[in-house]
Structure formats: C-alpha cells, structure tokens
Amino acid sequence: MNETSTPKKLVRTKNDRMIAGVCGGIARYANVDPVIIRLAMVALVIFGGAGALIYLAGWIIIPEEETPAF
C-alpha cells in the first residue's frame, strides 16, 4: 500500500477563526465541527476557568496556518 498523503498538522486556521483560530484548528485536526470545540471551551471557562488558559496556551503554542506562496 503506497500512501502519498501528508500527515495532519495542528495549526491555527486563518479562514475559520473567531479570535485566533485555535478552536478552528483543533476542529480541523480532529475532523469535527468547530462549534463543538467552541462550546467545549466555553463550558470549560464557565466551569472552572480552564478553557481560558487552554485557549491562551493554544494561541501561544500552536503555529498559525501558512499562506501558500503564489
């Protein structure tokens, strides 16, 4: 079996973002709807505040999606 596909890469999205693209990038990587990830982050913020820290860490650690050079 010869696979030529590239491995998935976790990046912050540029076209599916509300603030910094963290939830959109995680959703694309996990192949789920971004709304689900956003709701999970909001729930984490409401129930303990961990969502804000996770989002901030993702904003710092996850690289931004590269724009293809034409």
PDB file of N, CA, C and O in Angstrom:
ATOM      1  N   MET A   1       0.844  -1.176   0.000  1.00  0.00           N
ATOM      2  CA  MET A   1       0.000   0.000   0.000  1.00  0.00           C
ATOM      3  C   MET A   1       0.889   1.238   0.000  1.00  0.00           C
ATOM      4  O   MET A   1       1.725   1.404   0.888  1.00  0.00           O
ATOM      5  N   ASN A   2       0.715   2.086  -0.967  1.00  0.00           N
ATOM      6  CA  ASN A   2       1.540   3.269  -1.121  1.00  0.00           C
ATOM      7  C   ASN A   2       0.723   4.515  -0.828  1.00  0.00           C
ATOM      8  O   ASN A   2      -0.132   4.901  -1.625  1.00  0.00           O
ATOM      9  N   GLU A   3       0.978   5.142   0.300  1.00  0.00           N
ATOM     10  CA  GLU A   3       0.256   6.358   0.667  1.00  0.00           C
ATOM     11  C   GLU A   3       1.145   7.564   0.420  1.00  0.00           C
ATOM     12  O   GLU A   3       2.289   7.605   0.875  1.00  0.00           O
ATOM     13  N   THR A   4       0.627   8.531  -0.291  1.00  0.00           N
ATOM     14  CA  THR A   4       1.384   9.739  -0.580  1.00  0.00           C
ATOM     15  C   THR A   4       0.813  10.956   0.135  1.00  0.00           C
ATOM     16  O   THR A   4       1.265  12.079  -0.094  1.00  0.00           O
ATOM     17  N   SER A   5      -0.176  10.743   0.998  1.00  0.00           N
ATOM     18  CA  SER A   5      -0.777  11.874   1.708  1.00  0.00           C
ATOM     19  C   SER A   5       0.163  12.358   2.807  1.00  0.00           C
ATOM     20  O   SER A   5       0.934  11.589   3.381  1.00  0.00           O
ATOM     21  N   THR A   6       0.073  13.642   3.077  1.00  0.00           N
ATOM     22  CA  THR A   6       0.893  14.221   4.131  1.00  0.00           C
ATOM     23  C   THR A   6       0.186  14.044   5.467  1.00  0.00           C
ATOM     24  O   THR A   6      -1.044  14.030   5.515  1.00  0.00           O
ATOM     25  N   PRO A   7       0.938  13.909   6.547  1.00  0.00           N
ATOM     26  CA  PRO A   7       0.292  13.768   7.857  1.00  0.00           C
ATOM     27  C   PRO A   7      -0.422  15.055   8.255  1.00  0.00           C
ATOM     28  O   PRO A   7      -0.039  16.151   7.847  1.00  0.00           O
ATOM     29  N   LYS A   8      -1.472  14.892   9.065  1.00  0.00           N
ATOM     30  CA  LYS A   8      -2.209  16.065   9.541  1.00  0.00           C
ATOM     31  C   LYS A   8      -1.306  16.896  10.441  1.00  0.00           C
ATOM     32  O   LYS A   8      -0.465  16.362  11.164  1.00  0.00           O
ATOM     33  N   LYS A   9      -1.491  18.198  10.384  1.00  0.00           N
ATOM     34  CA  LYS A   9      -0.693  19.117  11.186  1.00  0.00           C
ATOM     35  C   LYS A   9      -1.641  20.038  11.947  1.00  0.00           C
ATOM     36  O   LYS A   9      -2.574  20.594  11.367  1.00  0.00           O
ATOM     37  N   LEU A  10      -1.398  20.197  13.240  1.00  0.00           N
ATOM     38  CA  LEU A  10      -2.223  21.078  14.054  1.00  0.00           C
ATOM     39  C   LEU A  10      -1.745  22.512  13.885  1.00  0.00           C
ATOM     40  O   LEU A  10      -0.636  22.858  14.293  1.00  0.00           O
ATOM     41  N   VAL A  11      -2.590  23.345  13.280  1.00  0.00           N
ATOM     42  CA  VAL A  11      -2.283  24.760  13.065  1.00  0.00           C
ATOM     43  C   VAL A  11      -3.518  25.595  13.387  1.00  0.00           C
ATOM     44  O   VAL A  11      -4.644  25.098  13.343  1.00  0.00           O
ATOM     45  N   ARG A  12      -3.295  26.868  13.711  1.00  0.00           N
ATOM     46  CA  ARG A  12      -4.408  27.802  13.898  1.00  0.00           C
ATOM     47  C   ARG A  12      -4.890  28.235  12.521  1.00  0.00           C
ATOM     48  O   ARG A  12      -4.086  28.656  11.690  1.00  0.00           O
ATOM     49  N   THR A  13      -6.187  28.137  12.272  1.00  0.00           N
ATOM     50  CA  THR A  13      -6.728  28.445  10.959  1.00  0.00           C
ATOM     51  C   THR A  13      -6.830  29.946  10.734  1.00  0.00           C
ATOM     52  O   THR A  13      -6.963  30.729  11.674  1.00  0.00           O
ATOM     53  N   LYS A  14      -6.764  30.322   9.466  1.00  0.00           N
ATOM     54  CA  LYS A  14      -6.945  31.735   9.113  1.00  0.00           C
ATOM     55  C   LYS A  14      -8.360  32.014   8.639  1.00  0.00           C
ATOM     56  O   LYS A  14      -8.861  33.126   8.813  1.00  0.00           O
ATOM     57  N   ASN A  15      -9.017  31.018   8.041  1.00  0.00           N
ATOM     58  CA  ASN A  15     -10.341  31.257   7.475  1.00  0.00           C
ATOM     59  C   ASN A  15     -11.487  30.813   8.382  1.00  0.00           C
ATOM     60  O   ASN A  15     -12.637  31.168   8.127  1.00  0.00           O
ATOM     61  N   ASP A  16     -11.202  30.049   9.431  1.00  0.00           N
ATOM     62  CA  ASP A  16     -12.249  29.583  10.343  1.00  0.00           C
ATOM     63  C   ASP A  16     -11.914  30.025  11.758  1.00  0.00           C
ATOM     64  O   ASP A  16     -11.693  29.198  12.642  1.00  0.00           O
ATOM     65  N   ARG A  17     -11.880  31.336  11.963  1.00  0.00           N
ATOM     66  CA  ARG A  17     -11.487  31.854  13.266  1.00  0.00           C
ATOM     67  C   ARG A  17     -12.509  32.841  13.784  1.00  0.00           C
ATOM     68  O   ARG A  17     -13.176  33.551  13.031  1.00  0.00           O
ATOM     69  N   MET A  18     -12.605  32.856  15.120  1.00  0.00           N
ATOM     70  CA  MET A  18     -13.413  33.858  15.798  1.00  0.00           C
ATOM     71  C   MET A  18     -12.470  34.868  16.451  1.00  0.00           C
ATOM     72  O   MET A  18     -12.666  36.078  16.342  1.00  0.00           O
ATOM     73  N   ILE A  19     -11.444  34.354  17.131  1.00  0.00           N
ATOM     74  CA  ILE A  19     -10.457  35.220  17.766  1.00  0.00           C
ATOM     75  C   ILE A  19      -9.077  34.952  17.166  1.00  0.00           C
ATOM     76  O   ILE A  19      -8.527  35.801  16.464  1.00  0.00           O
ATOM     77  N   ALA A  20      -8.520  33.772  17.442  1.00  0.00           N
ATOM     78  CA  ALA A  20      -7.175  33.476  16.963  1.00  0.00           C
ATOM     79  C   ALA A  20      -7.089  32.205  16.133  1.00  0.00           C
ATOM     80  O   ALA A  20      -6.004  31.863  15.663  1.00  0.00           O
ATOM     81  N   GLY A  21      -8.191  31.495  15.936  1.00  0.00           N
ATOM     82  CA  GLY A  21      -8.186  30.294  15.116  1.00  0.00           C
ATOM     83  C   GLY A  21      -7.826  29.017  15.839  1.00  0.00           C
ATOM     84  O   GLY A  21      -7.630  27.982  15.202  1.00  0.00           O
ATOM     85  N   VAL A  22      -7.736  29.065  17.166  1.00  0.00           N
ATOM     86  CA  VAL A  22      -7.353  27.881  17.938  1.00  0.00           C
ATOM     87  C   VAL A  22      -8.433  26.807  17.836  1.00  0.00           C
ATOM     88  O   VAL A  22      -8.120  25.659  17.518  1.00  0.00           O
ATOM     89  N   CYS A  23      -9.674  27.143  18.093  1.00  0.00           N
ATOM     90  CA  CYS A  23     -10.762  26.158  18.047  1.00  0.00           C
ATOM     91  C   CYS A  23     -10.955  25.624  16.627  1.00  0.00           C
ATOM     92  O   CYS A  23     -11.196  24.431  16.444  1.00  0.00           O
ATOM     93  N   GLY A  24     -10.851  26.488  15.632  1.00  0.00           N
ATOM     94  CA  GLY A  24     -10.968  26.042  14.245  1.00  0.00           C
ATOM     95  C   GLY A  24      -9.861  25.077  13.863  1.00  0.00           C
ATOM     96  O   GLY A  24     -10.099  24.102  13.149  1.00  0.00           O
ATOM     97  N   GLY A  25      -8.655  25.346  14.335  1.00  0.00           N
ATOM     98  CA  GLY A  25      -7.533  24.457  14.047  1.00  0.00           C
ATOM     99  C   GLY A  25      -7.669  23.109  14.729  1.00  0.00           C
ATOM    100  O   GLY A  25      -7.388  22.070  14.131  1.00  0.00           O
ATOM    101  N   ILE A  26      -8.100  23.127  15.979  1.00  0.00           N
ATOM    102  CA  ILE A  26      -8.307  21.869  16.710  1.00  0.00           C
ATOM    103  C   ILE A  26      -9.425  21.069  16.049  1.00  0.00           C
ATOM    104  O   ILE A  26      -9.319  19.849  15.918  1.00  0.00           O
ATOM    105  N   ALA A  27     -10.493  21.744  15.632  1.00  0.00           N
ATOM    106  CA  ALA A  27     -11.612  21.066  14.977  1.00  0.00           C
ATOM    107  C   ALA A  27     -11.184  20.450  13.649  1.00  0.00           C
ATOM    108  O   ALA A  27     -11.568  19.322  13.338  1.00  0.00           O
ATOM    109  N   ARG A  28     -10.402  21.170  12.873  1.00  0.00           N
ATOM    110  CA  ARG A  28      -9.928  20.631  11.599  1.00  0.00           C
ATOM    111  C   ARG A  28      -9.033  19.418  11.836  1.00  0.00           C
ATOM    112  O   ARG A  28      -9.132  18.422  11.119  1.00  0.00           O
ATOM    113  N   TYR A  29      -8.165  19.498  12.836  1.00  0.00           N
ATOM    114  CA  TYR A  29      -7.261  18.396  13.153  1.00  0.00           C
ATOM    115  C   TYR A  29      -8.037  17.156  13.617  1.00  0.00           C
ATOM    116  O   TYR A  29      -7.697  16.031  13.251  1.00  0.00           O
ATOM    117  N   ALA A  30      -9.081  17.373  14.427  1.00  0.00           N
ATOM    118  CA  ALA A  30      -9.873  16.266  14.958  1.00  0.00           C
ATOM    119  C   ALA A  30     -11.017  15.857  14.023  1.00  0.00           C
ATOM    120  O   ALA A  30     -11.719  14.881  14.286  1.00  0.00           O
ATOM    121  N   ASN A  31     -11.200  16.605  12.933  1.00  0.00           N
ATOM    122  CA  ASN A  31     -12.242  16.337  11.949  1.00  0.00           C
ATOM    123  C   ASN A  31     -13.637  16.383  12.578  1.00  0.00           C
ATOM    124  O   ASN A  31     -14.455  15.488  12.371  1.00  0.00           O
ATOM    125  N   VAL A  32     -13.891  17.450  13.354  1.00  0.00           N
ATOM    126  CA  VAL A  32     -15.208  17.691  13.940  1.00  0.00           C
ATOM    127  C   VAL A  32     -15.636  19.125  13.627  1.00  0.00           C
ATOM    128  O   VAL A  32     -14.842  19.929  13.137  1.00  0.00           O
ATOM    129  N   ASP A  33     -16.884  19.428  13.912  1.00  0.00           N
ATOM    130  CA  ASP A  33     -17.418  20.769  13.687  1.00  0.00           C
ATOM    131  C   ASP A  33     -16.781  21.749  14.677  1.00  0.00           C
ATOM    132  O   ASP A  33     -16.732  21.454  15.871  1.00  0.00           O
ATOM    133  N   PRO A  34     -16.297  22.898  14.219  1.00  0.00           N
ATOM    134  CA  PRO A  34     -15.680  23.874  15.126  1.00  0.00           C
ATOM    135  C   PRO A  34     -16.609  24.354  16.235  1.00  0.00           C
ATOM    136  O   PRO A  34     -16.140  24.732  17.308  1.00  0.00           O
ATOM    137  N   VAL A  35     -17.916  24.346  15.995  1.00  0.00           N
ATOM    138  CA  VAL A  35     -18.873  24.783  17.013  1.00  0.00           C
ATOM    139  C   VAL A  35     -18.782  23.892  18.252  1.00  0.00           C
ATOM    140  O   VAL A  35     -18.920  24.378  19.375  1.00  0.00           O
ATOM    141  N   ILE A  36     -18.553  22.610  18.057  1.00  0.00           N
ATOM    142  CA  ILE A  36     -18.428  21.685  19.181  1.00  0.00           C
ATOM    143  C   ILE A  36     -17.223  22.048  20.040  1.00  0.00           C
ATOM    144  O   ILE A  36     -17.310  22.050  21.268  1.00  0.00           O
ATOM    145  N   ILE A  37     -16.104  22.353  19.400  1.00  0.00           N
ATOM    146  CA  ILE A  37     -14.887  22.725  20.134  1.00  0.00           C
ATOM    147  C   ILE A  37     -15.108  24.051  20.851  1.00  0.00           C
ATOM    148  O   ILE A  37     -14.698  24.211  22.001  1.00  0.00           O
ATOM    149  N   ARG A  38     -15.751  24.997  20.183  1.00  0.00           N
ATOM    150  CA  ARG A  38     -16.018  26.303  20.812  1.00  0.00           C
ATOM    151  C   ARG A  38     -16.933  26.162  22.026  1.00  0.00           C
ATOM    152  O   ARG A  38     -16.701  26.798  23.053  1.00  0.00           O
ATOM    153  N   LEU A  39     -17.967  25.337  21.914  1.00  0.00           N
ATOM    154  CA  LEU A  39     -18.862  25.108  23.053  1.00  0.00           C
ATOM    155  C   LEU A  39     -18.134  24.434  24.205  1.00  0.00           C
ATOM    156  O   LEU A  39     -18.382  24.751  25.368  1.00  0.00           O
ATOM    157  N   ALA A  40     -17.242  23.513  23.891  1.00  0.00           N
ATOM    158  CA  ALA A  40     -16.456  22.857  24.939  1.00  0.00           C
ATOM    159  C   ALA A  40     -15.558  23.874  25.646  1.00  0.00           C
ATOM    160  O   ALA A  40     -15.410  23.820  26.866  1.00  0.00           O
ATOM    161  N   MET A  41     -14.964  24.788  24.902  1.00  0.00           N
ATOM    162  CA  MET A  41     -14.114  25.823  25.516  1.00  0.00           C
ATOM    163  C   MET A  41     -14.942  26.742  26.411  1.00  0.00           C
ATOM    164  O   MET A  41     -14.511  27.100  27.507  1.00  0.00           O
ATOM    165  N   VAL A  42     -16.123  27.122  25.945  1.00  0.00           N
ATOM    166  CA  VAL A  42     -16.991  27.980  26.752  1.00  0.00           C
ATOM    167  C   VAL A  42     -17.398  27.252  28.030  1.00  0.00           C
ATOM    168  O   VAL A  42     -17.414  27.846  29.109  1.00  0.00           O
ATOM    169  N   ALA A  43     -17.724  25.975  27.910  1.00  0.00           N
ATOM    170  CA  ALA A  43     -18.094  25.200  29.102  1.00  0.00           C
ATOM    171  C   ALA A  43     -16.918  25.127  30.076  1.00  0.00           C
ATOM    172  O   ALA A  43     -17.114  25.219  31.288  1.00  0.00           O
ATOM    173  N   LEU A  44     -15.711  24.964  29.562  1.00  0.00           N
ATOM    174  CA  LEU A  44     -14.538  24.925  30.441  1.00  0.00           C
ATOM    175  C   LEU A  44     -14.297  26.271  31.122  1.00  0.00           C
ATOM    176  O   LEU A  44     -13.834  26.315  32.262  1.00  0.00           O
ATOM    177  N   VAL A  45     -14.605  27.359  30.435  1.00  0.00           N
ATOM    178  CA  VAL A  45     -14.457  28.687  31.041  1.00  0.00           C
ATOM    179  C   VAL A  45     -15.482  28.862  32.161  1.00  0.00           C
ATOM    180  O   VAL A  45     -15.154  29.346  33.244  1.00  0.00           O
ATOM    181  N   ILE A  46     -16.714  28.467  31.893  1.00  0.00           N
ATOM    182  CA  ILE A  46     -17.778  28.642  32.882  1.00  0.00           C
ATOM    183  C   ILE A  46     -17.558  27.754  34.106  1.00  0.00           C
ATOM    184  O   ILE A  46     -17.763  28.194  35.238  1.00  0.00           O
ATOM    185  N   PHE A  47     -17.147  26.518  33.884  1.00  0.00           N
ATOM    186  CA  PHE A  47     -16.977  25.561  34.977  1.00  0.00           C
ATOM    187  C   PHE A  47     -15.520  25.432  35.383  1.00  0.00           C
ATOM    188  O   PHE A  47     -14.925  24.365  35.233  1.00  0.00           O
ATOM    189  N   GLY A  48     -14.948  26.495  35.889  1.00  0.00           N
ATOM    190  CA  GLY A  48     -13.608  26.420  36.457  1.00  0.00           C
ATOM    191  C   GLY A  48     -12.580  27.347  35.845  1.00  0.00           C
ATOM    192  O   GLY A  48     -11.564  27.628  36.481  1.00  0.00           O
ATOM    193  N   GLY A  49     -12.803  27.828  34.645  1.00  0.00           N
ATOM    194  CA  GLY A  49     -11.863  28.770  34.056  1.00  0.00           C
ATOM    195  C   GLY A  49     -10.724  28.152  33.283  1.00  0.00           C
ATOM    196  O   GLY A  49      -9.880  28.882  32.763  1.00  0.00           O
ATOM    197  N   ALA A  50     -10.664  26.832  33.184  1.00  0.00           N
ATOM    198  CA  ALA A  50      -9.550  26.187  32.488  1.00  0.00           C
ATOM    199  C   ALA A  50      -9.574  26.468  30.983  1.00  0.00           C
ATOM    200  O   ALA A  50      -8.523  26.465  30.342  1.00  0.00           O
ATOM    201  N   GLY A  51     -10.740  26.709  30.419  1.00  0.00           N
ATOM    202  CA  GLY A  51     -10.853  26.958  28.984  1.00  0.00           C
ATOM    203  C   GLY A  51     -10.062  28.170  28.544  1.00  0.00           C
ATOM    204  O   GLY A  51      -9.446  28.153  27.478  1.00  0.00           O
ATOM    205  N   ALA A  52     -10.068  29.227  29.349  1.00  0.00           N
ATOM    206  CA  ALA A  52      -9.312  30.433  29.004  1.00  0.00           C
ATOM    207  C   ALA A  52      -7.812  30.148  28.995  1.00  0.00           C
ATOM    208  O   ALA A  52      -7.092  30.630  28.120  1.00  0.00           O
ATOM    209  N   LEU A  53      -7.347  29.375  29.955  1.00  0.00           N
ATOM    210  CA  LEU A  53      -5.922  29.036  29.989  1.00  0.00           C
ATOM    211  C   LEU A  53      -5.530  28.126  28.832  1.00  0.00           C
ATOM    212  O   LEU A  53      -4.465  28.292  28.237  1.00  0.00           O
ATOM    213  N   ILE A  54      -6.391  27.166  28.515  1.00  0.00           N
ATOM    214  CA  ILE A  54      -6.122  26.268  27.390  1.00  0.00           C
ATOM    215  C   ILE A  54      -6.095  27.042  26.083  1.00  0.00           C
ATOM    216  O   ILE A  54      -5.230  26.807  25.239  1.00  0.00           O
ATOM    217  N   TYR A  55      -7.045  27.975  25.906  1.00  0.00           N
ATOM    218  CA  TYR A  55      -7.093  28.771  24.687  1.00  0.00           C
ATOM    219  C   TYR A  55      -5.847  29.650  24.570  1.00  0.00           C
ATOM    220  O   TYR A  55      -5.248  29.746  23.499  1.00  0.00           O
ATOM    221  N   LEU A  56      -5.468  30.278  25.658  1.00  0.00           N
ATOM    222  CA  LEU A  56      -4.276  31.129  25.648  1.00  0.00           C
ATOM    223  C   LEU A  56      -3.026  30.312  25.337  1.00  0.00           C
ATOM    224  O   LEU A  56      -2.176  30.747  24.560  1.00  0.00           O
ATOM    225  N   ALA A  57      -2.913  29.144  25.934  1.00  0.00           N
ATOM    226  CA  ALA A  57      -1.758  28.273  25.649  1.00  0.00           C
ATOM    227  C   ALA A  57      -1.759  27.850  24.186  1.00  0.00           C
ATOM    228  O   ALA A  57      -0.705  27.828  23.550  1.00  0.00           O
ATOM    229  N   GLY A  58      -2.930  27.513  23.643  1.00  0.00           N
ATOM    230  CA  GLY A  58      -3.020  27.153  22.231  1.00  0.00           C
ATOM    231  C   GLY A  58      -2.640  28.300  21.319  1.00  0.00           C
ATOM    232  O   GLY A  58      -1.993  28.092  20.292  1.00  0.00           O
ATOM    233  N   TRP A  59      -3.035  29.506  21.684  1.00  0.00           N
ATOM    234  CA  TRP A  59      -2.722  30.700  20.909  1.00  0.00           C
ATOM    235  C   TRP A  59      -1.204  30.904  20.852  1.00  0.00           C
ATOM    236  O   TRP A  59      -0.666  31.315  19.824  1.00  0.00           O
ATOM    237  N   ILE A  60      -0.533  30.621  21.941  1.00  0.00           N
ATOM    238  CA  ILE A  60       0.926  30.804  22.012  1.00  0.00           C
ATOM    239  C   ILE A  60       1.671  29.644  21.353  1.00  0.00           C
ATOM    240  O   ILE A  60       2.650  29.862  20.639  1.00  0.00           O
ATOM    241  N   ILE A  61       1.214  28.412  21.588  1.00  0.00           N
ATOM    242  CA  ILE A  61       1.976  27.224  21.187  1.00  0.00           C
ATOM    243  C   ILE A  61       1.685  26.769  19.758  1.00  0.00           C
ATOM    244  O   ILE A  61       2.609  26.410  19.029  1.00  0.00           O
ATOM    245  N   ILE A  62       0.417  26.779  19.348  1.00  0.00           N
ATOM    246  CA  ILE A  62       0.048  26.259  18.033  1.00  0.00           C
ATOM    247  C   ILE A  62       0.418  27.275  16.964  1.00  0.00           C
ATOM    248  O   ILE A  62       0.011  28.433  17.053  1.00  0.00           O
ATOM    249  N   PRO A  63       1.188  26.864  15.946  1.00  0.00           N
ATOM    250  CA  PRO A  63       1.591  27.810  14.901  1.00  0.00           C
ATOM    251  C   PRO A  63       0.420  28.185  14.001  1.00  0.00           C
ATOM    252  O   PRO A  63      -0.534  27.419  13.860  1.00  0.00           O
ATOM    253  N   GLU A  64       0.497  29.362  13.397  1.00  0.00           N
ATOM    254  CA  GLU A  64      -0.551  29.816  12.505  1.00  0.00           C
ATOM    255  C   GLU A  64      -0.398  29.157  11.141  1.00  0.00           C
ATOM    256  O   GLU A  64       0.714  28.877  10.693  1.00  0.00           O
ATOM    257  N   GLU A  65      -1.509  28.918  10.503  1.00  0.00           N
ATOM    258  CA  GLU A  65      -1.533  28.314   9.172  1.00  0.00           C
ATOM    259  C   GLU A  65      -0.751  29.187   8.200  1.00  0.00           C
ATOM    260  O   GLU A  65      -0.890  30.410   8.202  1.00  0.00           O
ATOM    261  N   GLU A  66       0.068  28.554   7.374  1.00  0.00           N
ATOM    262  CA  GLU A  66       0.854  29.307   6.400  1.00  0.00           C
ATOM    263  C   GLU A  66       0.017  29.606   5.169  1.00  0.00           C
ATOM    264  O   GLU A  66      -0.795  28.785   4.743  1.00  0.00           O
ATOM    265  N   THR A  67       0.219  30.786   4.602  1.00  0.00           N
ATOM    266  CA  THR A  67      -0.446  31.161   3.376  1.00  0.00           C
ATOM    267  C   THR A  67       0.375  30.626   2.210  1.00  0.00           C
ATOM    268  O   THR A  67       1.583  30.854   2.152  1.00  0.00           O
ATOM    269  N   PRO A  68      -0.267  29.913   1.275  1.00  0.00           N
ATOM    270  CA  PRO A  68       0.509  29.387   0.157  1.00  0.00           C
ATOM    271  C   PRO A  68       1.087  30.503  -0.701  1.00  0.00           C
ATOM    272  O   PRO A  68       0.413  31.487  -1.004  1.00  0.00           O
ATOM    273  N   ALA A  69       2.335  30.336  -1.082  1.00  0.00           N
ATOM    274  CA  ALA A  69       3.000  31.323  -1.939  1.00  0.00           C
ATOM    275  C   ALA A  69       2.591  31.089  -3.398  1.00  0.00           C
ATOM    276  O   ALA A  69       2.645  29.960  -3.885  1.00  0.00           O
ATOM    277  N   PHE A  70       2.187  32.145  -4.086  1.00  0.00           N
ATOM    278  CA  PHE A  70       1.774  32.009  -5.476  1.00  0.00           C
ATOM    279  C   PHE A  70       2.852  32.467  -6.400  1.00  0.00           C
ATOM    280  O   PHE A  70       2.680  32.425  -7.619  1.00  0.00           O
TER     281      PHE A  70
END
